[in-house]
């Protein structure tokens, strides 16, 4: 069941305006008699409790935004936070901005903590294979299956490589729209996709979507981020494959031709890791 806006306003004693955004969540801004400042409300479906808990936990670690949270009688999870005056990134990236973005993400990786028991997506070969199996209607399905088979055969090698890498809490959705200026300072927002993993995983979509593969921007970002260690081709290709499959799975549910092209670029960048 989807929570009605009227029910939500009654619970929060608020006047709310919906935010028009492609998302699995409902989002609102407005005013409440319970708090003197503008509020931002994010409503998660009942089955998305894990996303709700992650978003709340990281905001509590990094900010003082969280005002309250609750579960509605209809099952949805509600997170109420102080609304922020956000300023988006400029249309054109510069190397200076890319370097600052790298510094901000490094700070996130160094600061945020989540339970280590969380599944590591980079090593979830079975889960990725299941997602590939659900993409049978794609024109590149045979290529995806072939690559998945090869990666599964090389799973022990890939796992051994990553076992030598440090684990961090990934933001999970690093990109233009989740970097915003808050009071003049660049910051990350939207933490529901955070998970335990390896730092390079958070670079994939940013490099191939927002930076469109531009070497100067990528180099500047990595300078800002600091030492990450070079991954062998097969491990780097696996990360690109995981991200591409994730994008294809998303656009199958919520069509987005431009985002799908990012997945296609990631797929093309894999090259020949098994040669």
C-alpha positions in Angstrom: 0.0 0.0 0.0 1.3 3.5 -0.8 1.0 6.1 1.9 -1.3 8.9 1.0 0.0 12.5 1.1 -2.9 13.5 3.4 -2.2 10.7 5.9 1.4 11.6 5.9 0.6 15.3 6.5 -1.7 14.3 9.4 1.0 12.2 11.1 3.6 14.9 10.7 1.3 17.9 11.3 2.7 19.3 8.1 2.0 20.9 4.8 3.9 19.0 2.2 4.8 19.4 -1.5 5.8 16.3 -3.4 9.2 16.3 -5.2 9.0 15.1 -8.8 11.9 12.7 -9.0 12.4 9.3 -10.6 12.8 7.1 -7.6 11.4 4.1 -5.8 10.7 6.5 -2.9 8.2 9.2 -2.2 9.8 12.6 -1.3 8.4 15.8 0.0 9.4 19.2 1.3 7.3 21.5 3.5 6.6 22.9 6.9 5.5 21.2 10.1 4.0 22.6 13.3 6.3 20.2 15.1 9.6 21.8 13.9 10.4 25.5 13.3 12.4 24.9 10.1 11.5 23.5 6.7 11.5 19.7 6.5 12.5 17.1 3.9 10.5 13.8 4.1 11.6 10.6 2.5 9.1 7.7 2.4 10.4 4.1 1.8 8.1 1.2 0.8 7.7 -1.5 3.5 10.1 -3.9 1.7 12.8 -1.2 1.6 13.4 -1.1 5.4 17.1 -1.8 4.8 17.5 1.3 2.6 15.6 3.4 5.2 17.9 2.1 8.0 21.0 2.8 6.0 19.9 6.3 5.0 19.1 7.1 8.6 22.3 5.6 10.1 24.6 7.5 7.8 22.8 10.8 8.2 23.1 10.4 12.0 26.9 9.8 11.6 27.6 12.7 9.2 25.0 15.4 9.9 22.5 16.8 12.4 19.7 16.7 9.8 17.6 13.8 11.2 14.5 15.1 13.2 12.5 11.9 13.6 11.6 8.6 11.9 8.7 6.2 12.1 6.7 3.5 10.4 3.2 4.3 9.2 0.2 2.1 9.8 0.4 1.2 6.0 3.9 -0.1 6.5 6.0 2.6 4.9 9.1 3.9 6.6 9.4 7.6 7.1 12.5 9.7 7.6 12.1 13.3 8.4 15.1 15.6 8.1 15.9 19.3 8.1 15.6 20.6 4.5 18.8 21.8 3.0 19.3 24.6 0.5 21.2 22.7 -2.1 23.2 24.2 -5.0 23.9 21.8 -7.9 27.2 21.4 -9.6 27.9 23.7 -12.5 27.1 22.3 -16.0 30.7 21.9 -17.0 33.3 20.0 -14.9 36.7 21.5 -14.2 39.8 19.6 -13.0 39.6 21.6 -9.8 36.0 20.6 -9.1 36.8 16.9 -10.0 39.7 17.0 -7.5 37.5 18.4 -4.8 34.9 15.6 -5.5 37.6 13.1 -5.0 38.5 14.6 -1.7 34.9 14.6 -0.5 34.4 10.9 -1.5 37.7 9.9 0.3 36.4 11.6 3.4 33.2 9.7 3.2 35.0 6.4 2.8 37.3 7.2 5.7 34.5 8.3 8.0 31.4 6.3 7.6 30.9 2.9 9.3 28.3 0.2 8.8 28.0 -3.4 10.1 30.7 -5.6 8.4 28.2 -8.4 8.1 26.7 -6.7 5.1 27.1 -8.6 1.8 29.9 -7.3 -0.4 28.4 -6.7 -3.8 31.8 -6.9 -5.5 32.1 -10.6 -4.5 28.5 -11.6 -4.9 28.9 -13.6 -8.1 25.7 -15.6 -7.5 23.7 -12.4 -7.1 25.1 -10.8 -10.2 24.5 -14.0 -12.2 20.8 -13.9 -11.0 20.5 -10.4 -12.2 22.0 -11.3 -15.6 19.4 -14.1 -15.9 16.6 -11.5 -15.5 17.9 -9.5 -18.5 17.0 -12.0 -21.2 15.1 -9.4 -23.3 18.1 -7.2 -23.8 19.8 -7.3 -27.2 23.2 -7.8 -25.5 22.0 -10.7 -23.3 24.3 -13.3 -24.9 27.3 -11.0 -24.3 26.3 -10.6 -20.7 25.9 -14.3 -20.2 29.2 -15.1 -21.9 31.0 -12.5 -19.7 29.3 -13.8 -16.6 30.4 -17.3 -17.3 34.0 -16.2 -17.8 33.9 -14.2 -14.6 32.5 -17.1 -12.6 35.3 -19.3 -13.9 37.8 -16.7 -12.7 36.0 -16.0 -9.4 38.7 -17.5 -7.2 41.3 -15.2 -8.8 39.1 -12.1 -8.6 38.3 -12.9 -4.9 42.0 -13.3 -4.1 42.7 -9.9 -5.6 40.0 -8.2 -3.6 41.0 -10.0 -0.4 44.2 -7.9 -0.6 42.2 -4.6 -0.8 40.9 -2.5 2.1 37.1 -2.4 2.5 35.2 0.8 3.0 31.6 1.9 3.1 30.6 2.8 -0.4 28.2 5.6 -1.1 26.7 3.4 -3.8 25.4 6.1 -6.1 28.3 8.6 -6.7 27.4 11.0 -9.5 26.6 14.6 -10.4 23.1 14.7 -8.7 24.4 13.4 -5.4 27.2 16.0 -5.1 25.7 19.3 -4.0 27.0 22.5 -2.5 25.6 23.0 1.1 26.4 26.5 2.5 29.2 26.8 -0.1 30.8 23.5 0.8 30.7 20.5 -1.5 29.0 17.5 0.1 27.5 14.1 -0.8 23.8 13.4 -0.2 21.4 10.4 -0.5 22.9 7.5 1.3 20.3 4.7 1.0 22.5 2.6 -1.4 25.5 2.6 0.8 27.2 -0.8 1.4 30.4 -2.4 2.3 32.9 -2.8 -0.6 36.0 -1.6 -2.3 36.7 2.0 -3.1 37.1 1.6 -6.8 33.5 0.5 -7.1 32.3 4.0 -6.3 34.3 5.4 -9.2 32.7 3.4 -12.0 29.5 5.3 -12.8 31.0 8.7 -12.1 33.8 8.2 -14.6 31.7 6.8 -17.4 28.5 8.8 -16.9 29.4 12.3 -15.6 33.1 12.5 -16.7 32.3 10.6 -20.0 35.7 8.9 -19.7 37.7 12.2 -19.9 41.3 11.3 -18.7 42.0 14.7 -17.2 38.9 14.7 -15.0 39.5 11.1 -13.9 43.2 11.9 -13.1 42.1 15.0 -11.1 39.5 13.1 -9.2 42.0 10.4 -8.2 44.5 13.1 -7.1 41.9 14.4 -4.8 40.9 11.0 -3.6 44.5 9.9 -2.8 46.2 6.5 -3.2 43.8 3.7 -4.1 46.0 1.0 -5.6 45.8 -0.2 -9.2 43.6 -3.3 -9.8 44.6 -6.0 -12.3 42.5 -5.8 -15.5 40.3 -8.8 -14.6 39.3 -7.2 -11.2 38.7 -3.8 -12.7 36.7 -5.3 -15.5 34.6 -7.2 -13.0 33.7 -4.0 -11.2 32.6 -2.4 -14.5 30.5 -5.5 -15.3 28.8 -5.4 -11.9 28.0 -1.7 -12.4 26.7 -2.3 -15.9 24.4 -5.1 -14.8 23.1 -3.0 -12.0 22.3 -0.2 -14.4 20.5 -2.6 -16.8 18.5 -4.0 -14.0 17.5 -0.5 -12.9 16.4 0.7 -16.3 14.4 -2.5 -16.9 12.2 -1.3 -14.0 12.4 2.4 -14.6 13.3 3.1 -18.3 16.0 5.8 -18.7 17.7 5.7 -22.1 20.5 8.1 -21.1 21.4 6.0 -18.0 21.2 2.9 -20.1 23.9 4.4 -22.3 26.2 4.6 -19.3 25.8 0.8 -18.8 26.6 0.3 -22.4 29.8 2.4 -22.1 30.8 0.4 -19.0 30.2 -2.8 -20.9 32.3 -1.6 -23.9 35.1 -0.6 -21.5 35.6 -4.1 -20.2 37.6 -5.1 -23.2 39.3 -8.5 -23.3 40.2 -9.4 -19.6 40.2 -13.1 -20.4 42.6 -13.0 -23.4 
